[in-house]
Amino acid sequence: GLNINFMPVYVNCNQWDQDFNSLSNFLSEHTDLNYVLAGDFNVRIAEEQGVNEVIGMEMGSFSVSRNSKDKTLNSRGTKFLDMCSDFGLVVLNGRSKGDADGDYTFISRRGSSVCDLACVSLEVVSHISDFWVLTETFSDHLPITFGVPMGDGGPSVSLLPRLRWDPNR
């Protein structure tokens, strides 16, 4: 089967260049791996990153074009999109049934944006079933989620060691 590396991401807006370069350097040192990167990238990418039709054949249930309620593209977003292009990563936000409009992921009194993103290696896209932005408001960032069907088998190894409990001790 396909090995997928899940990486939670936070690119701090106060040291964005440093954090972003660390992420980019990590990816350049591990180009042989398949990724799901998800988290707060602190970028704005508007509706950018259309995918050409040839690549579109591998997009599964995801659209080749992206929608977004956030129409702003900033310089950090451009750098992020260049990184995605360099490493063959596809942004899931705004491409699926569950997020057809490209919902905001950050909502505050000062404004709203789509700065929390999930991007995946091209080889992984067809293994993701859907993408959603949840409406829970525990913070000003809304949770992003995606489906990864696991098939019937499940893991072949126990995830936790089995503990033998002896109540007589």
Buried (B, 14 or more C-beta within 10 A) or exposed (E): EEEBEEEEBEBEEEEBEEBBBEBBEEBEEEEEBBBBBBBBBBBBBBBBBEBEEEBBEBBBBBBBEBBBBBEEBBEBBBBBBEBBEEBBBBBBBBBBEBBEEBBBBBBEEEEBBBBBBBBBBBBBBBBBBBBBBEEEEEEEBBBBBBBEEEEEEEEEEEEEEEEEEEEEE
